[in-house]
Amino acid sequence: GGGGGGGGGGALACVHLRRGDFVDECRRYEEEARSGHARGWLLAHYERGLSCLPSDEEVRLNLQALGAAAAARGERVAYYGSSDEPAALRGSQPAGTQVATLA
């Protein structure tokens, strides 16, 4: 298993949750995606099912899925999250995890 400072068996999942000013930015991306003249990278993201502004519940479910996949491999997963709104990290954390802030 993966413990603290040494051996293998661990994974790291990095999450950057944008909120605040990004709400308007995501609205513009969504409008562009529907326009018929969207940039390729933007369409590729939407076609793959990626979300510009996932809900706390969507983030929590994705992190739970990562944790379950790691557990199936006999690994533990550590999550590193950053956000302009620390409450977003608390609202999307999987059960059994802890959130510590630097602020």
Biotite code that builds the C-alpha atoms (Angstrom):
import biotite.structure as struc

atoms = struc.array([
    struc.Atom([0.000, 0.000, 0.000], chain_id="A", res_id=1, res_name="GLY", atom_name="CA", element="C"),
    struc.Atom([1.014, 3.604, -0.302], chain_id="A", res_id=2, res_name="GLY", atom_name="CA", element="C"),
    struc.Atom([1.774, 5.291, 2.941], chain_id="A", res_id=3, res_name="GLY", atom_name="CA", element="C"),
    struc.Atom([3.164, 8.648, 3.846], chain_id="A", res_id=4, res_name="GLY", atom_name="CA", element="C"),
    struc.Atom([6.666, 9.500, 2.747], chain_id="A", res_id=5, res_name="GLY", atom_name="CA", element="C"),
    struc.Atom([8.032, 6.446, 1.059], chain_id="A", res_id=6, res_name="GLY", atom_name="CA", element="C"),
    struc.Atom([6.982, 3.459, -0.978], chain_id="A", res_id=7, res_name="GLY", atom_name="CA", element="C"),
    struc.Atom([4.898, 3.151, -4.057], chain_id="A", res_id=8, res_name="GLY", atom_name="CA", element="C"),
    struc.Atom([1.284, 2.242, -4.377], chain_id="A", res_id=9, res_name="GLY", atom_name="CA", element="C"),
    struc.Atom([-0.104, 5.758, -4.331], chain_id="A", res_id=10, res_name="GLY", atom_name="CA", element="C"),
    struc.Atom([-1.610, 8.165, -6.799], chain_id="A", res_id=11, res_name="ALA", atom_name="CA", element="C"),
    struc.Atom([-2.088, 11.919, -6.834], chain_id="A", res_id=12, res_name="LEU", atom_name="CA", element="C"),
    struc.Atom([-5.168, 13.582, -8.327], chain_id="A", res_id=13, res_name="ALA", atom_name="CA", element="C"),
    struc.Atom([-4.923, 17.322, -8.943], chain_id="A", res_id=14, res_name="CYS", atom_name="CA", element="C"),
    struc.Atom([-8.103, 19.391, -9.123], chain_id="A", res_id=15, res_name="VAL", atom_name="CA", element="C"),
    struc.Atom([-8.389, 23.065, -9.983], chain_id="A", res_id=16, res_name="HIS", atom_name="CA", element="C"),
    struc.Atom([-11.898, 24.368, -9.352], chain_id="A", res_id=17, res_name="LEU", atom_name="CA", element="C"),
    struc.Atom([-12.583, 27.752, -10.862], chain_id="A", res_id=18, res_name="ARG", atom_name="CA", element="C"),
    struc.Atom([-15.625, 29.596, -9.621], chain_id="A", res_id=19, res_name="ARG", atom_name="CA", element="C"),
    struc.Atom([-16.368, 33.297, -9.208], chain_id="A", res_id=20, res_name="GLY", atom_name="CA", element="C"),
    struc.Atom([-15.315, 35.120, -12.364], chain_id="A", res_id=21, res_name="ASP", atom_name="CA", element="C"),
    struc.Atom([-15.243, 31.861, -14.319], chain_id="A", res_id=22, res_name="PHE", atom_name="CA", element="C"),
    struc.Atom([-19.047, 31.544, -14.321], chain_id="A", res_id=23, res_name="VAL", atom_name="CA", element="C"),
    struc.Atom([-19.285, 34.202, -17.048], chain_id="A", res_id=24, res_name="ASP", atom_name="CA", element="C"),
    struc.Atom([-16.308, 32.736, -18.908], chain_id="A", res_id=25, res_name="GLU", atom_name="CA", element="C"),
    struc.Atom([-17.948, 29.306, -19.030], chain_id="A", res_id=26, res_name="CYS", atom_name="CA", element="C"),
    struc.Atom([-21.171, 30.816, -20.333], chain_id="A", res_id=27, res_name="ARG", atom_name="CA", element="C"),
    struc.Atom([-19.180, 32.320, -23.220], chain_id="A", res_id=28, res_name="ARG", atom_name="CA", element="C"),
    struc.Atom([-17.498, 28.956, -23.926], chain_id="A", res_id=29, res_name="TYR", atom_name="CA", element="C"),
    struc.Atom([-20.891, 27.221, -23.988], chain_id="A", res_id=30, res_name="GLU", atom_name="CA", element="C"),
    struc.Atom([-22.274, 29.839, -26.390], chain_id="A", res_id=31, res_name="GLU", atom_name="CA", element="C"),
    struc.Atom([-19.244, 29.389, -28.635], chain_id="A", res_id=32, res_name="GLU", atom_name="CA", element="C"),
    struc.Atom([-19.631, 25.592, -28.583], chain_id="A", res_id=33, res_name="ALA", atom_name="CA", element="C"),
    struc.Atom([-23.227, 25.944, -29.817], chain_id="A", res_id=34, res_name="ARG", atom_name="CA", element="C"),
    struc.Atom([-22.393, 28.618, -32.403], chain_id="A", res_id=35, res_name="SER", atom_name="CA", element="C"),
    struc.Atom([-21.252, 26.304, -35.181], chain_id="A", res_id=36, res_name="GLY", atom_name="CA", element="C"),
    struc.Atom([-17.944, 28.220, -35.350], chain_id="A", res_id=37, res_name="HIS", atom_name="CA", element="C"),
    struc.Atom([-16.215, 27.002, -32.187], chain_id="A", res_id=38, res_name="ALA", atom_name="CA", element="C"),
    struc.Atom([-12.474, 26.515, -31.853], chain_id="A", res_id=39, res_name="ARG", atom_name="CA", element="C"),
    struc.Atom([-11.355, 22.909, -32.200], chain_id="A", res_id=40, res_name="GLY", atom_name="CA", element="C"),
    struc.Atom([-9.999, 22.501, -28.680], chain_id="A", res_id=41, res_name="TRP", atom_name="CA", element="C"),
    struc.Atom([-13.278, 23.765, -27.223], chain_id="A", res_id=42, res_name="LEU", atom_name="CA", element="C"),
    struc.Atom([-15.408, 21.361, -29.256], chain_id="A", res_id=43, res_name="LEU", atom_name="CA", element="C"),
    struc.Atom([-13.080, 18.485, -28.358], chain_id="A", res_id=44, res_name="ALA", atom_name="CA", element="C"),
    struc.Atom([-13.606, 19.170, -24.657], chain_id="A", res_id=45, res_name="HIS", atom_name="CA", element="C"),
    struc.Atom([-17.381, 19.270, -24.945], chain_id="A", res_id=46, res_name="TYR", atom_name="CA", element="C"),
    struc.Atom([-17.484, 16.199, -27.222], chain_id="A", res_id=47, res_name="GLU", atom_name="CA", element="C"),
    struc.Atom([-15.516, 14.271, -24.585], chain_id="A", res_id=48, res_name="ARG", atom_name="CA", element="C"),
    struc.Atom([-18.123, 15.219, -21.994], chain_id="A", res_id=49, res_name="GLY", atom_name="CA", element="C"),
    struc.Atom([-15.901, 17.626, -20.101], chain_id="A", res_id=50, res_name="LEU", atom_name="CA", element="C"),
    struc.Atom([-17.605, 20.440, -18.269], chain_id="A", res_id=51, res_name="SER", atom_name="CA", element="C"),
    struc.Atom([-16.340, 23.978, -17.942], chain_id="A", res_id=52, res_name="CYS", atom_name="CA", element="C"),
    struc.Atom([-18.095, 24.535, -14.626], chain_id="A", res_id=53, res_name="LEU", atom_name="CA", element="C"),
    struc.Atom([-18.909, 21.173, -13.011], chain_id="A", res_id=54, res_name="PRO", atom_name="CA", element="C"),
    struc.Atom([-21.159, 21.173, -9.978], chain_id="A", res_id=55, res_name="SER", atom_name="CA", element="C"),
    struc.Atom([-19.766, 20.241, -6.576], chain_id="A", res_id=56, res_name="ASP", atom_name="CA", element="C"),
    struc.Atom([-21.644, 16.945, -6.892], chain_id="A", res_id=57, res_name="GLU", atom_name="CA", element="C"),
    struc.Atom([-20.059, 16.167, -10.290], chain_id="A", res_id=58, res_name="GLU", atom_name="CA", element="C"),
    struc.Atom([-16.593, 16.879, -8.903], chain_id="A", res_id=59, res_name="VAL", atom_name="CA", element="C"),
    struc.Atom([-17.271, 14.763, -5.802], chain_id="A", res_id=60, res_name="ARG", atom_name="CA", element="C"),
    struc.Atom([-18.490, 11.821, -7.936], chain_id="A", res_id=61, res_name="LEU", atom_name="CA", element="C"),
    struc.Atom([-15.443, 12.051, -10.229], chain_id="A", res_id=62, res_name="ASN", atom_name="CA", element="C"),
    struc.Atom([-13.081, 12.105, -7.242], chain_id="A", res_id=63, res_name="LEU", atom_name="CA", element="C"),
    struc.Atom([-14.903, 9.126, -5.733], chain_id="A", res_id=64, res_name="GLN", atom_name="CA", element="C"),
    struc.Atom([-14.478, 7.254, -9.029], chain_id="A", res_id=65, res_name="ALA", atom_name="CA", element="C"),
    struc.Atom([-10.744, 8.015, -9.005], chain_id="A", res_id=66, res_name="LEU", atom_name="CA", element="C"),
    struc.Atom([-10.500, 6.764, -5.439], chain_id="A", res_id=67, res_name="GLY", atom_name="CA", element="C"),
    struc.Atom([-12.434, 3.591, -6.258], chain_id="A", res_id=68, res_name="ALA", atom_name="CA", element="C"),
    struc.Atom([-10.211, 2.882, -9.279], chain_id="A", res_id=69, res_name="ALA", atom_name="CA", element="C"),
    struc.Atom([-7.092, 3.350, -7.165], chain_id="A", res_id=70, res_name="ALA", atom_name="CA", element="C"),
    struc.Atom([-8.498, 1.077, -4.438], chain_id="A", res_id=71, res_name="ALA", atom_name="CA", element="C"),
    struc.Atom([-9.226, -1.605, -7.058], chain_id="A", res_id=72, res_name="ALA", atom_name="CA", element="C"),
    struc.Atom([-5.516, -1.506, -7.929], chain_id="A", res_id=73, res_name="ARG", atom_name="CA", element="C"),
    struc.Atom([-4.573, -1.738, -4.258], chain_id="A", res_id=74, res_name="GLY", atom_name="CA", element="C"),
    struc.Atom([-3.482, 1.899, -4.194], chain_id="A", res_id=75, res_name="GLU", atom_name="CA", element="C"),
    struc.Atom([-4.421, 4.951, -2.188], chain_id="A", res_id=76, res_name="ARG", atom_name="CA", element="C"),
    struc.Atom([-5.042, 8.305, -3.788], chain_id="A", res_id=77, res_name="VAL", atom_name="CA", element="C"),
    struc.Atom([-4.161, 11.733, -2.491], chain_id="A", res_id=78, res_name="ALA", atom_name="CA", element="C"),
    struc.Atom([-6.034, 14.749, -3.792], chain_id="A", res_id=79, res_name="TYR", atom_name="CA", element="C"),
    struc.Atom([-4.523, 18.183, -4.299], chain_id="A", res_id=80, res_name="TYR", atom_name="CA", element="C"),
    struc.Atom([-7.073, 20.875, -4.986], chain_id="A", res_id=81, res_name="GLY", atom_name="CA", element="C"),
    struc.Atom([-6.829, 24.574, -5.640], chain_id="A", res_id=82, res_name="SER", atom_name="CA", element="C"),
    struc.Atom([-9.634, 27.050, -6.054], chain_id="A", res_id=83, res_name="SER", atom_name="CA", element="C"),
    struc.Atom([-10.415, 30.725, -5.959], chain_id="A", res_id=84, res_name="ASP", atom_name="CA", element="C"),
    struc.Atom([-13.216, 29.740, -3.558], chain_id="A", res_id=85, res_name="GLU", atom_name="CA", element="C"),
    struc.Atom([-12.033, 27.309, -0.833], chain_id="A", res_id=86, res_name="PRO", atom_name="CA", element="C"),
    struc.Atom([-15.659, 26.457, -0.015], chain_id="A", res_id=87, res_name="ALA", atom_name="CA", element="C"),
    struc.Atom([-15.864, 24.776, -3.435], chain_id="A", res_id=88, res_name="ALA", atom_name="CA", element="C"),
    struc.Atom([-13.275, 22.239, -2.298], chain_id="A", res_id=89, res_name="LEU", atom_name="CA", element="C"),
    struc.Atom([-15.188, 21.476, 0.877], chain_id="A", res_id=90, res_name="ARG", atom_name="CA", element="C"),
    struc.Atom([-18.446, 21.094, -1.054], chain_id="A", res_id=91, res_name="GLY", atom_name="CA", element="C"),
    struc.Atom([-16.990, 18.569, -3.461], chain_id="A", res_id=92, res_name="SER", atom_name="CA", element="C"),
    struc.Atom([-14.789, 16.465, -1.219], chain_id="A", res_id=93, res_name="GLN", atom_name="CA", element="C"),
    struc.Atom([-15.437, 12.719, -1.157], chain_id="A", res_id=94, res_name="PRO", atom_name="CA", element="C"),
    struc.Atom([-16.488, 11.127, 2.106], chain_id="A", res_id=95, res_name="ALA", atom_name="CA", element="C"),
    struc.Atom([-13.539, 10.216, 4.283], chain_id="A", res_id=96, res_name="GLY", atom_name="CA", element="C"),
    struc.Atom([-11.268, 12.968, 2.980], chain_id="A", res_id=97, res_name="THR", atom_name="CA", element="C"),
    struc.Atom([-10.027, 16.075, 4.720], chain_id="A", res_id=98, res_name="GLN", atom_name="CA", element="C"),
    struc.Atom([-9.637, 19.600, 3.366], chain_id="A", res_id=99, res_name="VAL", atom_name="CA", element="C"),
    struc.Atom([-6.937, 21.927, 4.650], chain_id="A", res_id=100, res_name="ALA", atom_name="CA", element="C"),
    struc.Atom([-6.500, 25.440, 3.323], chain_id="A", res_id=101, res_name="THR", atom_name="CA", element="C"),
    struc.Atom([-3.418, 27.575, 2.982], chain_id="A", res_id=102, res_name="LEU", atom_name="CA", element="C"),
    struc.Atom([-5.331, 30.797, 3.510], chain_id="A", res_id=103, res_name="ALA", atom_name="CA", element="C"),
])
